[in-house]
Amino acid sequence: MKSHLRSGCVCALMCAIACSVAVVAQASWPEERIVRGTLADIGAKIADDPIERTALILVGRALAADDFRESALYDADYRRRFRGGAA
């Protein structure tokens, strides 16, 4: 394998290990539980306090994003072409 390919693989692996993960048990229930971590540490976090039932496992950089505006979909004051805001 050429060295530039190896360094690209190492970089991709390091990015993957640091990738954000959220494990969600009983989503939208009053007992909802969310465990956040990275691919590198989520196993240990779940092992410390296991989830016994079905859970959603979400993986991706978007989970760690903090440079975005909250959705205005249900905001009563949000105005757009076909929906006026609260008067």
C-alpha positions, 0 to 999 in steps of 0.5 A: 500500500502506498504511504499516502493511502496509509496516511489517509486510512489512518486519518479516516480511522481517527475521525471515525473513532472521534465520531459522535454517538448517541444511544437512546433508550425509551425515546419520547417516554418519561423514562427516556435515557440518552447516553452520549459519547464517541465510537471510542468510548460509548462501549465503556459508557454502556457497559457501566450502566447497561441498557436492557431494552431496545435502543436507537443508536445514532452515529454521525458528526451532526450529533456534536454540531453546535453551530446551527439555528434551532428549527422554527417548524413549530414556532408560532412566530415563524413566518413564511410564504404560506403561513403567517406567524402569531398576530 
